[in-house]
Amino acid sequence: MTEPKSLQCDAKEIQRSLQLIIEPHTLFEIRLLKCRKGQNTRPFTAAGYFDDVKTAVEAIVEWDRLYRPEGSYVTLNPVDPRLLARSPNCVTPYLEPQTGDAEIVRRTLILIDCDPVRPTGISSTDCELAASLERAGVVRSHLTEQRWPAPILACSGNGYHLLYRTDLPNDDQSKRLMKRLLERLDAQFSDSSVKIDTTVSNAARITKLYGTVARKGAGTPDRPHRISRILEVPDSWLS
């Protein structure tokens, strides 16, 4: 079974997400995984570098309509502005290389990904998604008690994300700090139903571009494809 034809990415939500996540006047990479030219063709990755949000939204919507990527992603942290020349304000099929850790200017966001445990390559059930939301709430409460600021809460389509603002250099010390943070949260809050993803600590990490469709596996009644969305934005984020 395939996803309903009416399930399309939400251009307004994509624009809102980019405006919330991307700092003004910085470069970001858009990466579209497992695009397909037709039902029986081999999937491919496409990517592009953007310094203009409006142009990025137009490109993402067009590629989603034509190639139905499994997932659409954006870099968390500002990218070296020289990389714009790789694919300037457009998406390019098979683009290589993509952003590396050394090509991040600095760290501006911390991603905590509460991911439901399930076989690789399939969407989550509603129950698995609900378990992820509950776990994200527990982690957020714990960090609030530790005097962390309020985060953005977002649904990736298959799990829930917490995004925290930070301002750290892109260096080995910051890398170790992020790695230790996620390992501690994993040890404290992961179990057989939901895991805290410890692999998202690198500087060039990409995250789901909210407003796009998560298409892991076939869309079935119990494991449907969903549109990712930002659900809560703290007032402090907007000030």
C-alpha positions as a printed Julia matrix, in Angstrom:
239×3 Matrix{Float64}:
  0.0    0.0     0.0
  1.29   3.48   -0.86
  0.69   6.78    0.87
 -2.46   8.77    0.01
 -1.93  11.08   -2.96
 -3.15  13.92   -0.77
 -0.18  13.49    1.59
  2.16  16.21    0.41
  4.73  18.34    2.13
  3.54  21.54    3.8
  5.33  24.53    2.26
  4.3   26.93    5.02
  5.55  24.57    7.71
  8.84  24.05    5.86
  9.37  27.81    5.68
  8.46  28.24    9.34
 10.83  25.46   10.33
 13.75  26.89    8.39
 13.15  30.33    9.84
 13.17  28.87   13.35
 16.15  26.54   12.94
 18.45  28.41   10.57
 20.16  31.55   11.79
 19.68  34.55    9.47
 22.29  35.06    6.77
 23.88  31.63    7.21
 24.31  28.75    4.79
 22.51  25.42    5.17
 22.43  22.14    3.29
 19.23  20.4     2.23
 19.59  16.63    1.72
 16.9   14.41    0.2
 17.37  10.7     0.82
 16.14   7.83   -1.36
 14.58   9.88   -4.12
 13.0    7.88   -6.95
 12.39   8.81  -10.59
  9.88   5.98  -10.88
  8.48   3.12   -8.85
 11.02   0.56  -10.09
 14.14   2.75  -10.24
 17.11   2.73   -7.87
 16.84   5.39   -5.15
 19.39   8.2    -5.05
 20.4   11.07   -2.77
 20.11  14.68   -3.87
 21.37  17.74   -2.02
 21.92  21.47   -2.34
 23.24  24.47   -0.46
 21.05  27.46    0.28
 21.33  30.92    1.77
 17.79  31.86    0.79
 14.85  30.26    2.6
 12.21  31.07    0.0
 14.25  29.47   -2.78
 14.91  26.42   -0.6
 11.2   25.92    0.09
 10.36  26.09   -3.61
 13.03  23.55   -4.47
 12.0   21.14   -1.7
  8.33  21.26   -2.67
  9.16  20.58   -6.33
 11.5   17.7    -5.52
  8.97  16.2    -3.14
  6.32  16.28   -5.85
  8.55  14.74   -8.51
 10.76  12.3    -6.6
  8.97  11.47   -3.3
 12.11  11.19   -1.11
 12.02   8.83    1.85
 13.2   11.69    4.05
 14.09  15.36    3.65
 16.74  16.78    5.96
 18.57  19.99    6.85
 21.88  20.66    8.6
 21.48  21.65   12.25
 24.41  24.05   12.38
 25.7   26.86   10.11
 27.75  25.64    7.15
 30.95  27.19    5.78
 29.61  29.81    3.34
 32.14  28.79    0.68
 30.19  25.54    0.19
 27.41  27.46   -1.59
 29.42  26.98   -4.79
 28.81  23.2    -4.67
 25.14  23.61   -5.59
 24.07  27.26   -5.22
 20.44  27.6    -4.15
 19.35  24.49   -6.01
 19.07  20.73   -5.43
 21.48  18.54   -7.41
 21.08  14.76   -7.92
 23.93  12.59   -6.65
 25.73  15.62   -5.19
 29.07  14.78   -3.59
 30.7   15.62   -1.32
 28.16  16.63    1.3
 28.83  18.65    4.43
 31.53  17.27    6.72
 32.09  18.0    10.4
 35.06  20.26    9.66
 32.85  22.42    7.4
 30.55  23.6    10.2
 31.16  27.16   11.41
 29.93  26.6    14.98
 27.29  24.69   16.93
 23.98  26.48   17.44
 21.58  23.58   18.15
 21.48  20.42   20.25
 19.24  17.62   18.96
 17.76  15.03   21.3
 16.01  12.36   19.24
 13.6   10.05   21.08
 13.27   7.22   18.58
 10.79   4.33   18.94
 12.41   0.91   18.81
 11.3   -0.96   15.69
 12.86  -2.79   12.74
 14.94  -0.63   10.41
 13.27   0.89    7.36
  9.65   1.1     8.5
  7.43   3.82    9.91
  6.28   3.8    13.52
  2.81   2.84   14.73
  0.62   5.33   16.57
  1.43   3.53   19.84
  5.17   3.71   19.19
  4.85   7.37   18.33
  2.92   8.02   21.54
  5.66   6.29   23.56
  8.23   8.57   21.93
  6.22  11.67   22.86
  5.93  10.5    26.46
  9.7    9.93   26.63
 10.45  13.33   25.13
  8.31  14.88   27.86
 10.22  13.04   30.57
 13.58  14.1    29.13
 12.42  17.7    28.78
 11.22  17.79   32.39
 14.54  16.37   33.58
 16.54  18.97   31.67
 14.25  21.77   32.86
 15.03  20.7    36.41
 18.71  21.02   35.49
 18.01  24.65   34.47
 18.08  24.04   30.74
 16.05  26.54   28.68
 12.81  25.48   27.03
 13.29  23.59   23.74
 11.4   23.29   20.49
  9.29  20.11   20.45
  8.88  18.53   17.01
  7.52  15.35   15.49
  9.84  13.78   12.92
  6.98  11.68   11.55
  8.21   8.59   13.37
  9.42   9.96   16.7
  9.87  13.17   18.66
 12.71  15.68   18.78
 13.82  18.22   21.34
 15.9   21.08   19.94
 17.89  23.24   22.33
 19.76  26.4    21.47
 23.45  26.58   22.2
 26.49  28.58   21.13
 29.61  26.45   21.05
 32.7   26.35   18.87
 33.04  23.46   16.48
 35.98  21.8    18.19
 36.97  18.52   19.84
 35.86  19.68   23.28
 32.34  20.45   22.05
 32.22  17.11   20.24
 33.12  15.26   23.44
 30.59  17.32   25.42
 27.75  16.45   23.02
 28.74  12.79   22.96
 28.78  12.55   26.78
 25.44  14.34   27.04
 23.65  11.92   24.72
 25.28   8.9    26.32
 24.1   10.02   29.76
 20.54  10.6    28.51
 20.61   7.24   26.77
 21.72   5.48   29.96
 19.03   7.2    31.99
 16.01   7.26   29.66
 16.36   4.57   26.96
 14.59   1.23   27.28
 13.17  -1.5    25.06
 10.48   0.78   23.61
 12.24   4.13   23.03
 15.92   4.96   22.56
 17.75   8.24   22.86
 19.78   8.36   19.65
 23.46   8.7    20.57
 24.64   9.04   16.96
 23.47  12.63   16.44
 26.31  14.4    18.27
 28.46  15.28   15.26
 28.65  18.89   14.1
 27.43  18.23   10.55
 24.39  16.29   11.73
 21.29  16.58    9.58
 17.8   16.47   11.07
 14.35  15.99    9.6
 13.13  19.1     7.81
  9.79  19.65    9.5
  6.91  20.11    7.1
  8.12  17.29    4.83
  6.79  13.74    4.62
  8.48  10.82    6.41
  8.21   7.88    4.02
 10.05   4.97    5.64
  8.83   1.71    4.17
  5.41   1.33    2.6
  2.66   3.46    4.04
  0.29   0.98    5.69
 -2.74   1.52    7.95
 -0.79   0.59   11.07
  2.5    2.18    9.96
  1.49   5.24    7.96
  3.61   7.9     6.35
  3.26  11.21    8.2
  4.12  14.88    7.79
  6.77  16.02   10.26
  5.93  19.17   12.22
  7.14  21.57   14.88
  4.59  21.37   17.68
  5.82  23.74   20.38
  8.07  26.79   20.22
  9.0   28.52   23.49
  8.53  32.29   23.72
 12.24  32.67   24.43
 13.01  31.22   20.99
 11.11  34.04   19.3
 12.61  36.91   21.26
